[in-house]
Amino acid sequence: MPVEFLGIGGTNDGSETSPRSGPSFDKEYTLRLALAHQEHGWDRVLFAYGSGSPDPAQVAAFVAARVPELGILLAHRPNVSYPTYALKTFATLDQISDGRLTVHFITGGNDHEQGREGDVLTKDERYSRTREYIRIVKKGWTSTTPFDHDGEHYSFKDFVSDVFPVQRPRPGVSFGGSSPAAYAAGGAEADIYCLWGEPLAETAQQIASVREAARAAGRTDVPRIQVAFRPIIAPTEELAWEKAHRILGDLRRAGGAKQRRGPAGSPQNAGSQRLLEVAAKGERHDRALWTPTAAATGGAGNSTALVGTPETVAEALLDYYDLGVDILSARGYDILGDAVDFGRHVIPLVREEVARRDREAAGREAAGREGGAVAAAPITLAR
């Protein structure tokens, strides 16, 4: 089973541990970061969405036109544009990128953040809207004749797009969430289901929930699974843990991402709640999962760390691969430097081991076919 690596398409050098040194959209840094991912073995980068951040679709187009091989994962919130408009934006971006686009649909787990752009729906209503939105986008990407739509959240007549994606039948759809409503929506509509880094047992439970939801929706396939981490690597275990504790101190001094999350208090979204529950159970889990970084940021998004040497972190990632995770999302706290280090020292180890396993599996399959042929021959001759 192939493995893919997703990085971050940041627009400035700021992170949870340090303020940015320039504007929110630093074109030179944005391009340098994307090129670093392309040059060091990453498959795609995420262009994230925030209510006050640079428009990720425009940033993705800027990068796609200048970085010719890197895949694009574009985050999009359904509340910010009508689906017929959005699907044309996506199709145009797929044309610009020569078919390198995947769209990540964000339902929104924080009422305060959603309200910044006028979204007043409840959480369950937002999931219902996202599901309807994705269906419209998929149909608009593939329909060459006008169609009507009369749904719970959107209604229009006689729409047909004049711009279509390069990818056929359409670009991939990515989705995330850890609540029953999320499993139901993403299990039904997603090609890729995204999870945050939890211990192996909890991750296995979430994967089972996603697959069950896909079956309940009548699907004969299941979404691919992506899991996200904050790797902290160094040449030795001792140095990696020293680095981890320095980062934790920086997070605590900077207040992590809490100030960007809105009013203080417990997070509303199930994913962040789950991360804080895991952190409350203990700091270290499985081979290398470390949770204090999640606790320090209030469970803000991708915030659990994998700590150790490149070999240790690669082995930890392969543990998730063994669960059925074939897209590994990672970003460090020094966004550019960590992207280079992870690409140089971790990605090759994981790819080499996956390739070795695939060769062994192919060999076993070939041997089985040959053995079957040999076993069948005496029966034929006896007749």
C-alpha positions in Angstrom: 0.0 0.0 0.0 1.6 3.3 -1.0 2.2 6.0 1.6 1.9 9.7 1.1 3.2 12.7 3.1 1.3 15.9 3.6 3.1 19.1 4.8 1.9 22.7 5.4 1.7 25.4 2.8 2.3 28.3 5.2 2.3 31.9 4.1 4.8 33.3 6.8 7.4 32.0 9.2 5.3 32.3 12.4 4.2 29.4 14.5 2.8 28.6 17.9 6.2 29.1 19.4 7.3 32.3 17.7 5.7 35.4 16.1 6.1 35.9 12.3 8.9 38.2 11.1 7.0 39.8 8.2 3.5 40.1 6.7 0.8 37.5 6.9 1.3 36.7 3.2 5.1 36.7 2.6 5.3 35.7 -1.0 9.0 34.9 -0.9 8.7 32.7 2.2 5.6 31.0 0.9 7.4 30.0 -2.3 10.6 28.9 -0.5 8.6 26.7 1.9 6.6 25.0 -1.0 9.9 24.4 -2.9 11.4 22.9 0.2 8.6 20.4 0.4 8.8 19.5 -3.2 12.6 19.1 -3.0 12.5 16.9 0.1 10.0 14.2 -0.8 6.7 15.5 0.3 3.6 14.7 -1.8 1.3 17.6 -1.0 0.9 20.6 1.2 -2.2 22.0 3.0 -3.3 25.5 2.4 -5.2 26.1 5.6 -8.2 28.4 6.2 -8.6 31.0 8.9 -11.2 33.8 9.2 -8.6 36.5 9.0 -5.9 34.7 7.0 -4.8 35.1 3.4 -7.2 33.5 1.0 -5.9 29.9 0.6 -7.2 29.4 -2.9 -5.3 32.4 -4.2 -2.1 31.3 -2.3 -2.5 27.8 -3.7 -2.8 29.2 -7.3 0.3 31.3 -6.7 2.3 28.2 -5.6 0.8 25.8 -8.2 2.0 28.1 -11.0 5.6 28.2 -9.6 6.1 24.7 -8.0 5.3 22.2 -10.8 5.2 18.9 -9.0 3.8 19.5 -5.5 0.3 18.4 -4.8 -2.2 20.9 -3.3 -4.7 20.3 -0.5 -7.0 23.3 -0.3 -9.0 23.9 2.8 -12.5 25.4 2.3 -15.3 26.4 4.6 -18.8 26.0 3.0 -20.1 29.1 4.9 -17.9 31.5 2.9 -19.2 31.0 -0.6 -22.0 29.4 -2.6 -21.2 25.9 -3.8 -21.7 26.8 -7.5 -19.1 29.5 -7.1 -16.7 27.4 -5.2 -16.8 24.4 -7.5 -15.7 26.7 -10.4 -12.8 28.1 -8.2 -11.7 24.5 -7.5 -12.0 23.4 -11.1 -10.0 26.5 -12.2 -7.3 25.7 -9.6 -7.2 22.1 -10.8 -6.6 23.4 -14.3 -3.8 25.8 -13.1 -2.1 23.0 -11.2 -2.5 20.4 -14.0 -4.6 18.1 -11.9 -2.8 18.3 -8.5 -5.8 19.5 -6.4 -7.6 17.9 -3.5 -10.2 19.9 -1.6 -10.5 19.7 2.2 -14.0 20.7 3.4 -14.0 22.2 6.9 -17.3 22.1 8.7 -16.1 24.2 11.6 -15.9 23.2 15.3 -15.7 26.6 17.0 -18.8 28.8 17.1 -16.8 31.9 17.8 -14.5 31.4 14.8 -17.4 30.6 12.5 -19.3 33.6 13.7 -16.4 35.9 12.6 -17.7 35.4 9.1 -21.4 35.4 9.8 -22.0 31.6 10.3 -24.7 31.1 12.9 -25.7 27.5 12.3 -25.4 24.9 15.0 -22.7 22.2 14.8 -25.2 19.5 13.5 -26.6 22.0 11.0 -23.1 22.8 9.8 -22.4 19.1 9.1 -25.7 18.8 7.2 -24.7 21.8 5.1 -21.3 20.4 4.4 -22.7 17.1 3.2 -25.1 18.9 0.9 -22.3 21.3 -0.3 -20.0 18.4 -1.2 -22.7 16.7 -3.2 -23.3 19.8 -5.2 -19.6 20.4 -5.8 -19.2 16.8 -7.0 -22.1 17.0 -9.4 -21.0 20.4 -10.7 -17.6 19.0 -11.4 -19.0 16.2 -13.5 -22.3 17.4 -15.0 -22.1 18.7 -18.6 -25.8 19.4 -18.7 -27.7 22.0 -16.6 -29.2 20.7 -13.3 -31.5 22.0 -10.6 -31.0 21.6 -6.8 -33.6 22.0 -4.1 -32.1 21.1 -0.7 -32.1 22.0 3.0 -29.4 24.7 2.6 -29.1 25.5 -1.1 -31.5 25.9 -4.0 -30.8 26.9 -7.6 -32.0 26.1 -11.1 -30.4 25.4 -14.5 -26.8 25.5 -13.4 -23.9 24.1 -15.5 -20.3 25.0 -15.2 -18.1 25.8 -18.2 -14.8 24.9 -16.5 -14.1 21.4 -15.4 -11.2 19.8 -13.4 -8.3 18.1 -15.2 -8.8 15.1 -13.0 -11.4 12.6 -14.0 -14.0 12.0 -12.8 -13.1 14.7 -10.3 -10.5 15.9 -7.7 -10.4 14.1 -4.3 -12.5 15.2 -1.4 -10.9 15.4 2.1 -12.9 15.7 5.3 -12.2 15.6 9.1 -14.0 15.4 12.4 -14.4 13.1 15.4 -18.1 13.3 16.3 -20.9 10.9 15.2 -22.2 13.7 12.9 -18.7 14.0 11.3 -18.3 10.2 10.8 -21.7 10.1 9.1 -21.0 13.0 6.7 -17.4 12.1 6.0 -18.1 8.4 5.8 -20.6 9.1 3.1 -18.8 11.7 1.1 -15.0 11.7 1.7 -12.3 10.1 -0.3 -9.9 11.0 2.5 -10.8 11.1 6.1 -8.5 13.2 8.4 -7.8 12.5 12.0 -5.5 14.2 14.6 -2.7 12.1 16.2 -4.1 10.0 19.0 -2.7 6.8 20.5 -2.9 3.7 18.3 -5.9 2.1 20.1 -8.0 5.3 19.9 -7.0 5.8 16.2 -8.0 2.3 15.4 -11.4 3.0 17.0 -11.9 6.1 14.9 -10.9 4.3 11.7 -13.5 1.6 12.5 -16.2 4.3 13.1 -15.4 6.0 9.7 -15.6 2.6 7.9 -18.8 1.7 9.6 -20.3 5.1 8.6 -19.2 4.5 5.0 -20.9 1.1 4.9 -24.0 2.6 6.5 -24.1 5.1 3.7 -24.1 2.3 1.1 -20.6 2.7 -0.1 -18.7 -0.3 -1.4 -15.4 1.4 -0.8 -14.0 3.3 2.3 -12.2 6.6 2.7 -8.4 6.6 2.9 -7.2 7.6 6.3 -4.9 10.5 7.1 -3.4 11.2 10.6 -1.6 14.4 11.6 1.3 14.9 14.0 3.9 17.5 15.1 7.3 15.6 14.8 10.2 16.6 17.0 13.4 14.9 15.8 17.1 15.1 16.7 20.1 12.8 16.2 19.8 11.1 19.6 16.8 10.4 21.9 18.3 12.6 24.6 18.6 15.6 22.2 15.1 15.0 20.9 13.6 15.1 24.3 15.6 18.2 25.2 14.3 19.8 22.1 10.7 18.7 22.9 10.8 20.3 26.4 12.3 23.5 24.9 9.4 23.7 22.5 6.9 23.0 25.3 8.4 25.9 27.3 8.1 28.2 24.2 4.5 27.1 23.7 3.6 27.8 27.3 5.3 31.2 27.2 3.6 32.1 24.0 0.2 30.9 25.1 0.1 28.4 22.2 -2.8 28.8 19.8 -5.3 29.7 22.6 -5.4 33.3 21.7 -6.4 32.5 18.1 -9.1 30.2 19.2 -11.4 32.8 20.7 -12.8 33.0 24.2 -11.2 30.9 26.9 -12.9 27.7 28.0 -13.2 24.1 26.9 -13.0 23.5 23.1 -16.4 22.8 21.4 -15.2 20.4 18.8 -14.9 16.7 19.5 -11.5 16.3 18.0 -9.9 18.8 20.5 -11.8 17.3 23.4 -10.4 13.9 22.5 -6.9 15.3 22.4 -7.3 16.8 25.8 -8.7 13.5 27.2 -5.7 11.7 25.8 -3.3 14.2 27.4 -5.1 13.8 30.7 -4.4 10.1 30.6 -0.6 10.6 30.4 2.2 12.4 28.7 3.6 9.5 26.7 1.8 6.9 24.6 2.9 4.0 22.5 6.3 4.3 20.8 6.7 8.1 20.6 3.4 10.0 21.0 3.8 12.9 23.4 0.7 14.9 24.5 1.9 18.0 26.6 2.0 20.0 23.3 -1.7 19.4 22.9 -2.5 20.3 26.5 -0.5 23.5 26.2 -2.5 24.6 23.2 -5.9 23.6 24.5 -6.1 20.7 22.0 -5.8 23.2 19.1 -5.9 21.1 15.9 -2.8 19.2 15.0 -0.9 19.4 18.3 0.3 16.0 19.5 4.0 15.3 18.9 6.1 12.3 17.9 9.4 12.7 19.7 12.7 10.8 19.0 15.4 10.1 16.5 14.4 9.9 12.8 14.4 6.1 13.2 12.1 6.2 16.2 9.6 8.6 14.6 9.6 6.6 11.4 8.8 3.4 13.3 6.0 5.3 15.1 4.6 6.4 11.8 4.8 2.8 10.5 2.7 1.7 13.5 -0.1 4.0 12.2 0.5 2.7 8.6 -0.1 -0.8 10.0 -3.6 0.4 11.2 -4.5 1.4 7.6 -3.2 5.0 7.7 -1.7 5.8 4.2 -1.5 9.6 4.4 0.8 11.0 7.1 0.5 14.7 7.8 3.3 16.4 9.7 4.6 19.9 10.4 7.1 21.1 12.9 7.4 24.3 15.0 10.2 25.7 12.8 8.0 25.3 9.7 10.7 25.5 7.0 13.6 24.0 8.9 11.5 21.1 10.2 10.0 20.4 6.7 13.6 20.0 5.4 14.8 17.8 8.3 11.7 15.6 8.2 12.0 15.2 4.5 15.7 14.4 4.6 15.7 12.0 7.6 12.2 10.5 8.2 10.4 10.3 4.9 13.0 8.1 3.2 13.0 5.6 6.1 9.2 5.2 5.9 9.2 4.9 2.2 12.0 2.4 2.1 10.2 0.2 4.7 6.9 0.4 2.9 8.6 -0.5 -0.4 10.3 -3.5 1.3 7.0 -4.7 2.7 5.3 -4.3 -0.7 8.1 -6.3 -2.4 7.7 -9.1 0.1 3.9 -9.1 -0.3 4.3 -9.2 -4.1 6.7 -12.1 -3.7 4.4 -14.0 -1.4 1.5 -13.4 -3.9 3.6 -14.6 -6.8 4.7 -17.7 -4.9 1.1 -18.5 -4.0 0.1 -18.3 -7.6 3.0 -20.6 -8.7 2.2 -23.0 -5.9 -1.4 -23.1 -6.9 -0.4 -23.9 -10.5 1.9 -26.7 -9.3 -0.8 -28.2 -7.0 -3.3 -28.2 -9.8 -1.1 -30.1 -12.3 -1.4 -33.6 -10.7 -5.2 -33.3 -10.7 -5.3 -32.5 -14.4 -2.9 -35.4 -15.2 -4.9 -37.9 -13.1 -7.9 -37.3 -15.2 
